[in-house]
Amino acid sequence: MKMAKPSRRDLDAGMDLLGILNTIDGRFGGPWLTGYGPQSLDDLEDDFDCDDAGHLQALYNSLARLLNTAPGFANRVIFGMCGVICYEKNLFLDPAQDVLAIHPDVRAGLDLLEQHRADFLPRLEREARAAVHQTIDRAAARHLAEMGIAA
């Protein structure tokens, strides 16, 4: 399944939504019991009515409750997508595609990693052992030379 790449307007709207959610989360807290009417959107008996103060309170309570379920999720999810994944300079997404697709450089790096994955740790071990042996040999030769003993 392919997903359309978000437009600049989509990203700006996502960041605006994040700002609204952060305002609710940071400034006011909640949810707050009203003592009357619906306490959340789940409690509405009718369609949402933006002119009904009880419905607005239910919306606020639902958003506040959502923000409390996983603190910081809106920043991680919305900013993660808008500000990190979709930011052109980070080169995560393929600029030639109009759908969410991995950047060709990232794909090439993953392919290269897959080619070398099996030998990665053994190669590191070989290189580390060679470096240790080389260091020991140089140190031993220097100490022997300082003591005037031919190697």
Sequence and secondary structure as in RCSB ss.txt:
>XXXX:A:sequence
MKMAKPSRRDLDAGMDLLGILNTIDGRFGGPWLTGYGPQSLDDLEDDFDCDDAGHLQALYNSLARLLNTAPGFAN
RVIFGMCGVICYEKNLFLDPAQDVLAIHPDVRAGLDLLEQHRADFLPRLEREARAAVHQTIDRAAARHLAEMGIA
A
>XXXX:A:secstr
   B   HHHHHHHHHHHHHHHHIIIII      SSS SSGGG SSS  TT HHHHHHHHHHHHHHHHHSTTHHI
IIIIIIIIIIS GGG  B TT SB  B HHHHHHHHHHHHHHHHHHHHHHHHHHHHHHHHHHHHHHHHHHHTT  
 
